[in-house]
Protein backbone atom coordinates (compact mmCIF):
# COMPACT_ATOMS: atom_id res chain seq x y z
CA UNK A 1 0.00 0.00 0.00
CA UNK A 2 1.36 3.37 -0.98
CA UNK A 3 2.01 5.76 1.89
CA UNK A 4 -0.14 8.87 2.01
CA UNK A 5 0.71 11.62 4.45
CA UNK A 6 -2.45 13.08 6.00
CA UNK A 7 -2.65 15.12 9.21
CA UNK A 8 -5.66 14.27 11.36
CA UNK A 9 -6.13 16.90 14.05
CA UNK A 10 -8.91 15.01 15.85
CA UNK A 11 -6.83 11.84 16.10
CA UNK A 12 -4.09 13.88 17.77
CA UNK A 13 -6.56 15.49 20.15
CA UNK A 14 -8.03 12.11 21.12
CA UNK A 15 -4.60 10.67 21.97
CA UNK A 16 -4.39 10.11 25.71
CA UNK A 17 -8.12 10.34 26.20
CA UNK A 18 -10.19 7.66 27.83
CA UNK A 19 -10.07 5.91 31.14
CA UNK A 20 -12.76 6.00 33.79
CA UNK A 21 -14.51 8.99 35.30
CA UNK A 22 -13.58 9.56 38.93
CA UNK A 23 -15.75 10.81 41.76
CA UNK A 24 -16.61 14.45 41.13
CA UNK A 25 -18.56 16.77 38.84
CA UNK A 26 -18.25 16.16 35.09
CA UNK A 27 -19.90 17.32 31.90
CA UNK A 28 -20.98 14.15 30.11
CA UNK A 29 -23.04 12.87 27.19
CA UNK A 30 -25.40 9.92 27.53
CA UNK A 31 -24.36 7.25 25.07
CA UNK A 32 -26.78 4.56 26.26
CA UNK A 33 -29.82 4.58 28.56
CA UNK A 34 -31.59 1.30 29.36
CA UNK A 35 -34.68 0.42 31.36
CA UNK A 36 -34.26 -2.64 33.55
CA UNK A 37 -35.97 -4.44 36.38
CA UNK A 38 -34.74 -6.01 39.59
CA UNK A 39 -35.68 -9.51 40.68
CA UNK A 40 -38.00 -7.88 43.21
CA UNK A 41 -39.85 -5.95 40.52
CA UNK A 42 -38.37 -2.44 40.81
CA UNK A 43 -37.60 -0.43 37.65
CA UNK A 44 -33.97 0.50 37.13
CA UNK A 45 -31.84 2.68 34.87
CA UNK A 46 -28.48 1.81 33.29
CA UNK A 47 -26.45 4.69 31.84
CA UNK A 48 -23.33 4.73 29.67
CA UNK A 49 -21.70 8.14 30.07
CA UNK A 50 -18.81 9.71 28.15
CA UNK A 51 -16.90 12.71 29.46
CA UNK A 52 -15.48 15.59 27.42
CA UNK A 53 -12.01 14.01 27.54
CA UNK A 54 -13.28 10.59 26.45
CA UNK A 55 -13.39 9.12 29.96
CA UNK A 56 -16.31 6.81 30.55
CA UNK A 57 -18.58 5.67 33.34
CA UNK A 58 -21.37 3.12 33.71
CA UNK A 59 -24.18 3.75 36.17
CA UNK A 60 -25.83 0.37 36.66
CA UNK A 61 -29.08 -0.59 38.37
CA UNK A 62 -30.21 2.84 39.61
CA UNK A 63 -33.75 2.44 40.99
CA UNK A 64 -36.12 4.98 39.42
CA UNK A 65 -39.27 4.14 41.42
CA UNK A 66 -40.42 6.40 44.23
CA UNK A 67 -40.44 3.47 46.65
CA UNK A 68 -38.98 0.00 46.70
CA UNK A 69 -41.28 -3.00 46.54
CA UNK A 70 -40.60 -3.41 50.26
CA UNK A 71 -42.30 -0.05 50.86
CA UNK A 72 -39.19 1.91 51.87
CA UNK A 73 -38.37 5.24 50.23
CA UNK A 74 -35.92 5.33 47.33
CA UNK A 75 -33.28 8.04 47.87
CA UNK A 76 -32.38 8.02 44.15
CA UNK A 77 -35.87 9.03 43.05
CA UNK A 78 -35.06 12.74 43.30
CA UNK A 79 -31.89 12.35 41.23
CA UNK A 80 -33.85 10.45 38.56
CA UNK A 81 -36.27 13.38 38.31
CA UNK A 82 -33.38 15.83 38.10
CA UNK A 83 -31.97 13.83 35.19
CA UNK A 84 -35.31 13.66 33.40
CA UNK A 85 -35.80 17.43 33.70
CA UNK A 86 -32.29 18.57 32.69
CA UNK A 87 -32.37 16.18 29.72
CA UNK A 88 -35.84 17.40 28.66
CA UNK A 89 -37.62 14.06 28.88
CA UNK A 90 -41.27 14.45 27.97
CA UNK A 91 -42.86 11.02 27.80
CA UNK A 92 -40.46 8.47 29.31
CA UNK A 93 -41.15 6.24 26.30
CA UNK A 94 -38.88 3.27 25.65
CA UNK A 95 -37.86 1.72 22.33
CA UNK A 96 -36.55 -1.84 21.80
CA UNK A 97 -32.90 -1.63 20.74
CA UNK A 98 -29.97 -3.99 20.41
CA UNK A 99 -27.62 -3.91 23.39
CA UNK A 100 -24.08 -5.23 23.28
CA UNK A 101 -22.64 -6.63 26.50
CA UNK A 102 -19.00 -6.49 27.55
CA UNK A 103 -18.43 -10.03 26.32
CA UNK A 104 -19.77 -9.13 22.88
CA UNK A 105 -23.12 -10.88 23.27
CA UNK A 106 -26.17 -9.01 22.00
CA UNK A 107 -29.68 -8.76 23.40
CA UNK A 108 -32.76 -6.68 22.63
CA UNK A 109 -33.73 -4.41 25.51
CA UNK A 110 -35.79 -1.29 26.13
CA UNK A 111 -33.94 2.01 25.72
CA UNK A 112 -34.90 5.53 26.79
CA UNK A 113 -34.55 7.21 23.40
CA UNK A 114 -35.21 10.65 24.88
CA UNK A 115 -32.01 10.42 26.94
CA UNK A 116 -29.58 9.10 24.34
CA UNK A 117 -27.29 11.81 22.99
CA UNK A 118 -28.21 14.34 25.70
CA UNK A 119 -25.46 16.24 27.51
CA UNK A 120 -25.67 17.28 31.15
CA UNK A 121 -23.44 17.95 34.15
CA UNK A 122 -23.38 15.03 36.54
CA UNK A 123 -22.22 14.52 40.08
CA UNK A 124 -20.66 11.06 40.04
CA UNK A 125 -19.62 9.01 43.07
CA UNK A 126 -17.56 5.83 43.16
CA UNK A 127 -18.80 3.37 45.78
CA UNK A 128 -16.48 0.67 47.15
CA UNK A 129 -18.50 -2.35 48.22
CA UNK A 130 -18.22 -6.17 48.35
CA UNK A 131 -19.81 -8.86 46.22
CA UNK A 132 -22.79 -10.88 47.42
CA UNK A 133 -20.60 -13.54 49.04
CA UNK A 134 -18.45 -10.84 50.70
CA UNK A 135 -15.32 -12.49 49.30
CA UNK A 136 -14.16 -9.74 46.96
CA UNK A 137 -14.16 -5.95 46.83
CA UNK A 138 -16.12 -4.40 43.97
CA UNK A 139 -16.44 -0.85 42.69
CA UNK A 140 -19.49 0.78 41.14
CA UNK A 141 -20.53 4.28 40.13
CA UNK A 142 -23.60 6.11 41.34
CA UNK A 143 -25.37 9.16 39.91
CA UNK A 144 -25.15 11.57 42.84
CA UNK A 145 -26.68 14.69 41.22
CA UNK A 146 -27.84 15.85 37.78
CA UNK A 147 -27.46 19.45 36.53
CA UNK A 148 -28.10 21.23 33.25
CA UNK A 149 -25.24 21.27 30.76
CA UNK A 150 -24.23 24.75 31.95
CA UNK A 151 -23.92 23.45 35.50
CA UNK A 152 -27.03 25.04 36.96
CA UNK A 153 -29.41 22.96 39.05
CA UNK A 154 -33.15 22.66 38.46
CA UNK A 155 -33.77 24.85 41.48
CA UNK A 156 -31.32 27.52 40.26
CA UNK A 157 -32.97 27.69 36.83
CA UNK A 158 -36.42 27.94 38.39
CA UNK A 159 -35.16 30.75 40.62
CA UNK A 160 -33.74 32.62 37.64
CA UNK A 161 -30.12 32.25 38.70
CA UNK A 162 -27.78 33.04 35.83
CA UNK A 163 -24.67 31.39 37.30
CA UNK A 164 -24.22 27.84 38.57
CA UNK A 165 -23.40 27.64 42.26
CA UNK A 166 -24.42 24.22 43.54
CA UNK A 167 -22.42 22.16 41.05
CA UNK A 168 -19.37 24.40 41.48
CA UNK A 169 -19.42 24.05 45.25
CA UNK A 170 -20.15 20.33 45.19
CA UNK A 171 -17.28 18.12 46.39
CA UNK A 172 -17.79 14.39 45.90
CA UNK A 173 -15.36 11.75 47.16
CA UNK A 174 -15.38 7.96 47.05
CA UNK A 175 -17.64 6.21 49.53
CA UNK A 176 -16.60 2.99 51.29
CA UNK A 177 -19.50 0.93 52.63
CA UNK A 178 -19.34 -0.56 56.15
CA UNK A 179 -19.19 -4.07 54.65
CA UNK A 180 -16.24 -3.06 52.51
CA UNK A 181 -14.43 -1.57 55.53
CA UNK A 182 -14.97 -4.81 57.46
CA UNK A 183 -13.70 -6.84 54.49
CA UNK A 184 -10.55 -4.70 54.25
CA UNK A 185 -9.88 -5.12 57.95
CA UNK A 186 -10.26 -8.90 57.69
CA UNK A 187 -8.01 -9.03 54.65
CA UNK A 188 -5.34 -6.90 56.30
CA UNK A 189 -5.38 -9.01 59.46
CA UNK A 190 -5.17 -12.39 57.74
CA UNK A 191 -1.64 -13.88 57.89
CA UNK A 192 -0.03 -14.59 54.55
CA UNK A 193 0.34 -18.35 53.94
CA UNK A 194 2.86 -19.47 51.34
CA UNK A 195 1.60 -22.14 48.97
CA UNK A 196 3.24 -25.54 49.39
CA UNK A 197 4.88 -27.15 46.34
CA UNK A 198 2.68 -29.54 44.37
CA UNK A 199 2.58 -32.96 46.03
CA UNK A 200 4.12 -31.73 49.27
CA UNK A 201 1.94 -31.42 52.33
CA UNK A 202 2.30 -28.08 54.09
CA UNK A 203 4.36 -28.25 57.26
CA UNK A 204 2.95 -26.66 60.34
CA UNK A 205 5.20 -23.96 61.78
CA UNK A 206 7.44 -25.11 64.62
CA UNK A 207 6.69 -23.51 67.93
CA UNK A 208 9.63 -21.51 69.28
CA UNK A 209 11.68 -23.27 71.95
CA UNK A 210 11.42 -21.58 75.29
CA UNK A 211 14.83 -21.20 76.96
CA UNK A 212 15.28 -23.19 80.19
CA UNK A 213 16.17 -20.92 83.07
CA UNK A 214 17.88 -22.69 85.95
CA UNK A 215 16.75 -21.84 89.44
CA UNK A 216 19.36 -19.82 91.34
CA UNK A 217 21.44 -21.89 93.74
CA UNK A 218 21.04 -20.78 97.31
CA UNK A 219 24.38 -20.83 99.17
CA UNK A 220 24.48 -23.25 102.10
CA UNK A 221 24.64 -21.55 105.47
CA UNK A 222 27.25 -23.23 107.70
CA UNK A 223 26.70 -22.77 111.38
CA UNK A 224 29.84 -21.50 113.09
CA UNK A 225 31.67 -24.02 115.20
CA UNK A 226 31.89 -22.86 118.76
CA UNK A 227 34.65 -24.52 120.74
CA UNK A 228 33.69 -25.92 124.10
CA UNK A 229 35.20 -23.92 127.00
CA UNK A 230 38.34 -25.39 128.41
CA UNK A 231 37.98 -26.39 132.05
CA UNK A 232 40.21 -24.54 134.46
CA UNK A 233 43.13 -26.71 135.74
CA UNK A 234 42.47 -28.35 139.08
CA UNK A 235 45.16 -27.75 141.69
CA UNK A 236 45.31 -30.35 144.39
CA UNK A 237 46.49 -29.56 147.89
CA UNK A 238 49.97 -30.95 148.87
CA UNK A 239 48.54 -33.45 151.28
CA UNK A 240 46.15 -34.85 148.72
CA UNK A 241 48.83 -34.87 146.05
CA UNK A 242 51.25 -36.87 148.23
CA UNK A 243 48.53 -39.32 149.11
CA UNK A 244 47.70 -39.73 145.41
CA UNK A 245 51.29 -40.04 144.36
CA UNK A 246 51.12 -36.80 142.32
CA UNK A 247 54.10 -34.40 142.07
CA UNK A 248 53.93 -31.67 144.69
CA UNK A 249 54.28 -28.03 143.70
CA UNK A 250 56.71 -26.64 146.26
CA UNK A 251 55.02 -23.21 146.00
CA UNK A 252 51.49 -24.51 146.59
CA UNK A 253 51.60 -23.95 150.29
CA UNK A 254 52.81 -20.42 149.85
CA UNK A 255 49.86 -19.37 147.76
C-alpha positions, 0 to 999 in steps of 0.5 A: 500500500502506498504511503499517504501523508495526512494530518488528522487533528482530531486523532491527535486530540483524542490521543491520551483520552479515555479511562474511567470517570472519577468521583466528582462533577463532570460534563458528560453525554449519555451514550446509552440509557436502558430500562431494567428491572430487579428480581424484586420488581423495581424499575432501574436505569443503566447509563453509559456516560462519556466525558469531554475528555473521552473518559467513561462511566457506567451507572448500573441498576439505579432504581427509578421508582419512588419506593422499593417493593418493600415499601421503603423510600428510594433516595435516588428518586429525586436524582432520577427526576433531576436527570429527566428534567435537565435532559428534557424528557417528555414522555419516558417512552422506551424503544426496543434496541440492540444492546451489546454486553461487555463479552460481545453478546447481543440482546434486545432491551428497552432504551430511553430514546429521549435520553440518548445523545443528551449532555448534562453535568453530573455529580458522580460518586464511586462506591467501594463495596463487596460482592454478594458472598463478601469475598471480593471488593467491587467498585461501582458508580452512582449518579449523585446529582444531575445538573443542566449542561451549563452546570445550573441545578433545576432549582437555580434555573427555576429561581432565575439564577444566571450562574451555577453555584451548587455544582461548582461548590459540590465536592464528591469523594469515594464512599466505602461501605461498612461491609467493605471496611470490614472486608478490608480489615479482615483481609489486612489481618489475615496472615499470609500463607505461602503455597506448598509445592505440588505434592508436598503437604504443608508443614505446620510452623514449629513452635519456638523453643522456650529457653530453660532458666535454671533456678538460682542456687542458694548458698548453704549456710554453715553454722559457726563451730563454737569450741567448748570452754576449756575447764580450768586446771584443778590444783590439788592440795599438797597433802592430797597430792602426796597421798595420790602419788602426784608431784607436789608443787613446792610453792602450793603452800605459799599461795 
